[in-house]
Amino acid sequence: MADRLRALVQSGGLNLPLPGAGDTRARWHALSEISRSNAVLGRLAEAHCDALAILDELGGPASQPGRIWGVWAAEPPVPVVDATETSEGWVLNGVKPWCSGASSCTDALITARTPVGRALFAVDLGKPWAKPLANTWHAVGMAESDSGAVEFTDADATLVGSPGAYIDRPGFWHGAIGVAACWFGGACGVADILHRHVRAGRGDEHTAAHLGAVAALLHTARASLDTAADAIDADPADRLGTSRIRARSVRAVVEMSATGVLDRVGRALGAAPLCSDPAHAQRVADLTVYLRQSHAERDLAELGHDLEGSEHPW
């Protein structure tokens, strides 16, 4: 997987339009197509592209050709990474969990605690101060994403933006929809086997009905993504203040669509492809785990609270 990601980066296949730069549809279509071929590759590609967008938005250091970036921003209560400012700059210490591409990324944007709040830092991972921890990623789905924990010991780090800027910037919510574009692509990959089954004349009326339902679900997800992309290009700085509600809504729509696809394809084809087709079984497992990057009802509750003060929410 690391070789495939490296080849994408070196070929320029991840030199995508920035969110809000006028062609956000193309950005998300590219990410969804990569994820359609392999959800793990899409996950790693999305993080790399998101990192480049963050660096551009917050005025971070320019990425060098061939470098592979991750964005490691998980913030559970424990473990944590602390940032300390010294006379020579910032250093990071601690353990960061859920670092996709822990052993393959050359650089990462990492959130860490400072005395004045959480901040974002760029770190070169090719130094002894960054150590991926063995046996910290046991997932069957997304197994190849190498999303284990990484330990930092006096790691030199470059502050990217001011403390709090990572969350407060408009691009945070634009990037959140990029993840949904990958979910959509993963769902298309799962649905492809059902389409091939029906086209080959091996289905019945029930199978055809499931295919129709899957098509409707995917159409809804794609339309939601395209509409959001156009809205972002029309208001990249979020002057209308709609980016958070938009992102949470689109992510919910795509998550529900992808979940429906997993269910419908399973009901249409039964256990056979899950047991006899390793590529399909892995796609299902990968997408199932990837969708849990959503916080489910917690995200829906946050969306509901966002809408409480709106007189005409839709």
GIZI-V489085 format. One record per run of one state. SS is the DSSP state (A for helix, B for strand, O for the rest). FROM is the first residue (numbers start at 1). LEN is the number of residues. If there is no record, write none. Layout:
BEGIN
ss = [SS,SS]
from = [FROM,FROM]
len = [LEN,LEN]
END
This chain:
BEGIN
ss = [O,A,O,A,O,A,O,B,O,B,O,B,O,B,O,B,O,B,O,A,O,B,O,A,O,A,O,A,O,A,O,A,O,A,O,A,O]
from = [1,2,12,24,38,39,59,69,73,81,87,89,97,107,115,117,125,130,133,143,146,150,160,165,169,171,200,205,235,243,270,272,277,278,294,297,308]
len = [1,10,12,14,1,20,10,4,8,6,2,8,10,8,2,8,5,3,10,3,4,10,5,4,2,29,5,30,8,27,2,5,1,16,3,11,7]
END
